[in-house]
Amino acid sequence: MDKNIIKLTKEAITPALVVHANIAVKKASGIYLDDIDGNRYMDFTSGLATTNTGHNHPAVVEAIRDQAGDLIHSGCMFYHKRLAELAQMLKKIMPPGLDMFFFSNSGAEAIEGALKLARFYTGRQGIIAFTGGFHGRTFGAATLTTSSIRYRKRYHPMLPSVYHSPYPYCYRCWFGQKSETCSLECFEYLERLFRHQIPPDEVACIVIEPVLGEGGYVVPPRIFLERLRGLCNKWGILLVFDEVQSGMGRTGKWFACGHFGITPDIMTVAKGIASGMPLSAVISQKKIMLEWPPGAHGTTFGGNPVSCAAAIATISVMEKEGMLENAARAGGAAIKRLKAMQVDRPAMGDVRGLGLMIGIELVKEGKEPDTEGLKNIISYCLDKGLLLLECGADKNIIRLAPPLIITGDEMNRGLDILEEAIGKTR
């Protein structure tokens, strides 16, 4: 059957599900994937920025096995030790004041929970998100999502009272500005929403990724997020940070908001929280969460004992092995090398990122997105044993998101392949 895995899967699974690499993996360890034919790949995607501790970290595997032998499912029918233990561990790494949790299974579920909490707590209906953001595929989350039109096509009408404002994407400024002349027109646009589309006292929350994920791995100017925090404070709007992709050490800090010195009112976390086991969380202040009465939200599988055990082990090994520090160090070195490569490679229009959340924007003359060139690069790299993933509305941006355990030598080997690919295909 092994030889027919891809064929049998394509026959049985809807094409709506995109599988990015046409390989069948048999086993994974650390940053490496081994396919059924004996080929080995370096995974610079971390399974969509999820296996931050590396594939099959021994401590996480052991925690999963031990917990599965004792209790697999609770279904919110009774309390269990791992739920309490995980909540206490998370409190220690959260920004100050974020100290109460609702556990669910995926990033999209966490976003849905955050939207419900914000509307319930404020009694307001309006939601503001940012053009280019990705927040999930369920209806509420997809209504916020504008990283690509394909996530919204033929699904209208969507959730009402949702408004969009341009994300501060400096390389492709919506208003044609450059960094040296920028006066935050993107923020002024947001303020104009309050004059023309919805009054601020009817807005429940503003939802933003502190580092844009699917939309392009874009790091916003610090001043934009500072002004956003001030705007929310002024009007009693809840600020929601979607840290599904940028959280759990990906940027070299536990959460990307730590780079900006800003604490949101609500945070959503998933992906790297449990090293690949299904788990997510809505996190907020007690004064907000305690206003959410029994039965206002619920879950069958959220807070699963095995997933919680995996998350506890994940946090523990990240601390013991200094993975945040390694992400900052390895990411900084990678960006330095990529910027040096960029000097005589005009196809590398922009290099940006924090920690091991790095974007490389491929362009043609005049900054036109080079979608086809990126496809060729990714294909070339896969043939050479390097798994990469694209992002951006035009799919012209390479996202480098290897596990946080990556060594300097492994990073350089991956960048050697990437550099060769850019040289031979562009």
Buried (B, 14 or more C-beta within 10 A) or exposed (E): EEEEBEEEEEEEEEEEEEEEBEBBBEEBEBBBBBBBEEEEBBBBBBBBBBBBBBBBBEBBBEBBEEBEEEBEEBEEEEEBBBBEBBBEBBEEBBBEEBBBBBBBBBBBBBBBBBBBBBBBBBEBBBBBBBBBBBBBBBEBBBBBBBBBEEBBEEEEEEBEBBBBBBBBBBBBBBEEBEEEEBEBBBBEBBEEBBEEEBEBEBBBBBBBBBBBBBBBBBBBBEEBBEBBBEBBEEBEBBBBBBBBBBBBBBBBBBBBBBBBEBBBBBBBBBBBBBBBBBBBBBBBBEEBBEEBEEEEBEBEBBBBBBBBBBBBBBBBBBBEBEBBEBBBBBBBBBBEBBEEBBEEBEBBBBBBBBBBBBBBBBBBEEEEBBBEBBBBBBBBBBEBBBBBBBBBBBBBBBBBBBBBBBEEEBBBBBBEBBBBBBEEBB
